[in-house]
Amino acid sequence: MTQLEPWVYEGRPHIEFFYSSASGVVISEKSSSETIVTSSGGGGRITQGQGHVYAPTIHSTVVRRQEIWIRKDDGTEVDVILPCRVSLREGQKVGFVVAKSVMTGDKDYVIMVNNSARDFHVLMSHDSLVKRYEIVKDSGAGMGILFLAAIAALIIGAFAIAINTNNQPEAWIFFAVGCFVLFLLMYNSSASKTDEFYRHNHELKLHLEKVAGEAMKLVAA
């Protein structure tokens, strides 16, 4: 495989991209779908003829895949399983981009380039990659210290209230400050992760388009 430009965040690569050796002319393709049924909840209890029974909630998901057989330039034939349905036909020359998580080593087909049609298809969206490869990190050490300080204030305030028979205001101040700081930390952490998620999405979307352009040049060579 030919290595393409990796996606770099905070000074180091998080996702590597490769132009797959499974590239060539489409000789056949077949689509399939599978319905996955799961259930959650349900149960209950009956004692001496009385009680309640709750039915489980049924969930169904349709998973669509596409199998493509490709004849490479050296004459060998390989099959590629795509996680979604794309438009193509026999005789078209195609190539694939594979993404690899630097942290976990997981690999996925993320882009198919069609030289005959002069276009490309994104097989795994940028937001799916951010979630699958766990790009969004937890809060840093500074947030952890503030969180511990808030917990300490809550404990001190609650303890002081419990043993304080005179109901002095200092105990309630400790408790109120701890609650307020804890609320701010939870709110800021949620907002920070949301902003970071959307920023990663935008950056990775642009990078996928750039990588697709690199792959288009390789498949046309």
C-alpha positions in Angstrom: 0.0 0.0 0.0 1.1 3.6 -0.7 1.0 5.9 2.3 -0.9 9.1 1.9 -0.8 12.2 4.1 -1.8 11.4 7.7 -4.3 13.5 9.7 -2.3 15.4 12.3 -3.8 16.8 15.5 -1.9 18.4 18.4 1.4 17.9 16.6 1.2 14.1 16.0 -0.7 11.9 13.5 -3.9 10.3 14.8 -5.1 8.7 11.5 -2.9 7.3 8.8 -4.2 6.9 5.3 -3.1 4.4 2.6 -3.9 3.9 -1.0 -4.9 0.2 -1.1 -3.2 -2.4 -3.3 -6.8 -3.7 -4.0 -7.2 -1.4 -6.9 -8.1 -2.2 -10.5 -11.0 -3.0 -12.8 -14.4 -4.1 -11.4 -15.3 -7.5 -12.8 -18.4 -8.1 -10.6 -20.4 -6.6 -7.7 -23.1 -7.8 -5.4 -25.1 -6.0 -2.7 -26.6 -7.5 0.3 -28.5 -6.4 3.4 -28.9 -7.9 6.9 -31.5 -7.0 9.5 -30.1 -7.1 13.1 -32.8 -7.4 15.8 -32.0 -6.6 19.4 -34.2 -6.1 22.5 -33.8 -4.1 25.7 -35.7 -3.7 28.9 -38.6 -5.9 29.9 -39.1 -8.0 32.9 -41.1 -7.6 36.1 -42.2 -9.6 39.1 -45.2 -11.5 40.1 -45.8 -12.6 43.7 -48.8 -14.6 44.8 -50.6 -13.8 41.6 -50.0 -10.1 41.7 -47.4 -7.9 40.0 -46.4 -6.5 36.7 -44.7 -7.8 33.6 -43.2 -5.3 31.1 -42.6 -6.2 27.5 -39.1 -5.6 26.1 -38.5 -2.9 23.5 -37.5 -4.3 20.1 -34.9 -2.5 18.0 -34.0 -3.4 14.4 -31.1 -2.1 12.3 -30.6 -2.8 8.6 -26.9 -3.2 7.6 -26.1 -2.9 3.9 -22.9 -4.2 2.4 -21.4 -4.5 -1.1 -19.0 -7.1 -2.3 -16.8 -6.0 -5.2 -14.4 -8.3 -7.2 -11.5 -6.4 -8.8 -8.9 -7.5 -11.3 -5.6 -5.9 -10.5 -3.0 -4.7 -13.0 -1.0 -7.9 -12.5 -4.0 -10.1 -13.3 -4.8 -11.3 -9.8 -8.4 -10.9 -8.5 -9.3 -9.7 -5.1 -12.7 -9.1 -3.3 -13.4 -6.0 -1.3 -16.3 -5.8 1.2 -17.7 -2.2 1.5 -19.7 -1.1 4.5 -22.3 0.7 2.3 -23.7 0.7 -1.2 -22.0 2.8 -3.9 -22.8 3.3 -7.6 -20.5 1.5 -10.0 -20.5 -1.0 -12.8 -18.4 -3.7 -14.3 -15.4 -2.4 -16.3 -14.8 0.7 -14.3 -11.4 1.3 -12.8 -11.5 2.0 -9.0 -9.2 2.5 -6.1 -9.6 2.5 -2.3 -8.2 4.5 0.6 -7.7 2.7 3.9 -7.7 4.6 7.2 -5.7 3.3 10.2 -6.0 4.5 13.8 -2.5 5.2 15.2 -3.8 4.5 18.7 -5.7 1.2 18.2 -4.4 -0.1 14.8 -8.0 -0.5 13.5 -8.3 -0.3 9.7 -11.3 0.7 7.6 -12.1 1.4 3.9 -13.0 5.1 4.0 -12.9 6.3 0.3 -13.5 4.6 -3.1 -12.3 6.6 -6.1 -13.7 5.9 -9.5 -11.3 6.8 -12.2 -13.8 6.0 -15.0 -16.5 8.3 -13.6 -14.0 10.9 -12.3 -15.5 11.0 -8.8 -15.1 9.5 -5.3 -17.4 8.1 -2.6 -16.9 8.5 1.1 -17.5 5.1 2.7 -17.1 6.2 6.3 -18.0 9.7 7.2 -15.7 12.1 9.1 -17.9 12.1 12.2 -18.0 8.3 12.2 -14.2 8.3 12.1 -14.0 10.7 15.0 -16.2 8.5 17.1 -14.8 5.2 16.0 -11.2 6.2 16.6 -12.0 8.1 19.8 -10.4 11.3 18.6 -12.2 13.6 21.1 -10.3 13.4 24.4 -11.4 13.8 28.0 -10.7 17.0 29.9 -7.1 17.7 31.0 -5.4 17.6 34.3 -6.5 21.1 35.2 -10.2 20.2 35.0 -9.4 17.1 37.1 -7.9 19.3 39.9 -10.9 21.6 39.9 -13.3 18.7 40.0 -11.5 17.3 43.1 -11.6 20.7 44.7 -15.3 20.9 44.1 -15.9 17.4 45.6 -13.7 18.4 48.6 -15.8 21.5 49.1 -19.0 19.5 49.0 -17.7 17.0 51.5 -16.5 19.6 53.9 -19.7 21.6 53.6 -21.9 18.5 54.1 -19.8 17.4 57.1 -20.0 20.8 58.7 -23.7 21.0 58.2 -24.1 17.5 59.7 -22.2 18.3 62.9 -23.0 22.0 63.2 -26.0 22.5 65.6 -25.8 26.3 65.4 -26.4 26.3 61.6 -23.5 28.7 61.0 -23.4 30.2 57.4 -19.9 29.1 56.7 -20.9 25.5 56.3 -23.7 26.4 53.9 -21.2 28.6 51.9 -18.8 25.7 51.5 -21.6 23.5 50.3 -23.1 26.1 48.0 -19.7 26.9 46.4 -19.0 23.2 45.9 -22.4 22.7 44.1 -21.8 25.8 42.0 -18.3 24.8 40.9 -19.3 21.2 40.2 -22.2 22.5 38.0 -19.8 24.8 36.1 -17.3 22.0 35.5 -20.0 19.6 34.2 -21.4 22.4 31.9 -18.0 23.5 30.6 -16.9 20.0 30.0 -19.9 19.2 28.0 -19.7 22.4 25.9 -15.9 21.9 25.4 -16.4 18.3 24.1 -19.2 19.5 21.8 -17.0 22.3 20.3 -14.1 20.0 20.0 -16.2 17.3 18.2 -17.5 19.7 15.6 -14.0 21.2 15.0 -12.6 17.7 14.5 -15.4 16.9 12.1 -14.7 19.9 10.0 -10.9 19.4 9.9 -11.2 15.7 9.1 -13.8 16.4 6.4 -11.4 18.7 4.6 -8.6 16.2 5.0 -10.6 13.3 3.5 -11.3 15.4 0.5 -7.6 16.1 0.2 -6.7 12.4 0.5 -9.4 11.6 -2.1 -7.6 14.0 -4.5 -4.3 12.2 -3.9 -5.9 8.8 -4.5 -7.5 10.0 -7.8 -4.1 10.8 -9.1 -2.8 7.4 -8.2 -5.7 5.4 -9.7 -5.4 7.4 -12.9 -1.6 6.6 -13.2 
